[in-house]
């Protein structure tokens, strides 16, 4: 699969490394020079528009405040699977997934990979206390959800159906809450006791 990565930060690096090991072809574009990341991943580089046009799937791994600018520069994403791993810790304005869907009409947006910090995604496989991560996916297109589910499995994690894209706002709020706990030194995982 040809995966375009929008962004050059920690999430782009961590997820891209897993997908490169799984044999996917990667392309990278960024607001900063993507050359170093592309070299680490064995990827090609290009403009936002070039990467978008050449990719089957796009990972949007830029700060929430840059989403509109990046998507405008990428051109039409009609028919593309667009994976949104962004978070807006301040929860300002509309949910990020809603902003992305509005800015990229015709794209199949799937919210995923936003609940764990970057250093967890760098693990091979991503795990928490020895348990592989479950990755909630929110999206409206069944085929896009299947594609992103494959990418989740390719990194050694388990995809979990989280509902339609309208439920992505819940994932974003959960991330803001849990990340706040982690940064305060609390064990956010301990708030979700197992059933039974």
C-alpha positions, -999 to +999 in steps of 0.1 A: +000+000+000+012+035-007+010+056+025+014+094+024+025+109+057+016+145+063+040+156+091+075+150+103+071+148+141+070+119+165+037+103+154+048+104+117+081+088+127+067+061+150+038+049+128+059+053+096+086+031+110+061+003+117+045+006+082+080+006+065+088-026+084+055-041+072+065-034+036+044-004+027+057+023+004+059+056+021+059+092+010+064+122+033+056+159+032+060+183+061+059+219+073+095+214+081+121+196+058+110+160+055+144+147+042+157+133+075+125+115+083+122+102+048+158+088+050+150+070+083+118+055+068+132+047+033+105+070+020+102+095-009+094+132-003+072+156-021+049+186-018+016+181+000-002+179-033+023+154-048+022+131-018-016+132-017-019+124-054+005+095-052-009+078-020-037+054-013-039+063+023-028+096+041-018+099+077-025+134+090+001+139+117+003+177+121-007+199+150-045+206+151-040+242+143-022+234+110-049+211+097-067+236+075-035+250+059-022+215+051-054+202+037-059+233+015-023+228+001-030+191-006-057+197-031-086+174-037-086+143-015-118+128-029-118+090-025-087+090-003-086+073+031-075+101+055-063+089+089-066+115+116-043+110+146-045+146+158-054+160+192-064+194+203-056+193+240-075+226+247-106+212+228-110+246+211-138+249+186-153+220+167-137+185+171-106+181+149-121+152+130-151+174+120-128+202+109-109+177+088-140+162+072-152+197+063-119+207+049-115+175+028-149+168+013-150+135-004-122+120+017-129+090+039-118+103+073-110+078+101-100+089+135-073+066+150-040+064+169-048+094+191-051+078+226-015+068+234+016+090+236+043+089+209+067+068+230+042+039+232+038+039+194+076+036+191+075+002+208+076-029+187+049-039+190+030-011+207+020-025+241+011-013+275+024-035+304+029-063+279-007-061+264-009-051+227-027-018+223-063-017+211-069+012+187-104+026+185-114+036+149-142+061+142-153+065+106-183+063+083-169+043+053-167+006+059-139+001+033-118+029+048-123+014+082-110-020+069-080-003+053-071+015+086-078-017+105-052-035+084-027-007+092-034-011+129-028-048+126+004-042+107+019-024+137+010-052+161-021-036+176-058-045+175-084-024+157-116-017+177-147-003+160-156+029+178-186+040+157-191+067+131-171+098+126-195+117+149-181+097+178-145+109+171-153+139+193-155+114+222-120+100+213-106+135+212-122+144+246-109+111+261-074+119+248-074+153+264-086+139+297-062+109+298-032+129+286-039+155+313-038+127+339-006+112+325+012+146+326+000+150+362+017+117+371-015+096+373-021+062+359-048+069+333-052+033+324-062+024+359-095+044+356-108+017+332-113-014+353-118-046+334-153-060+333-161-091+353 
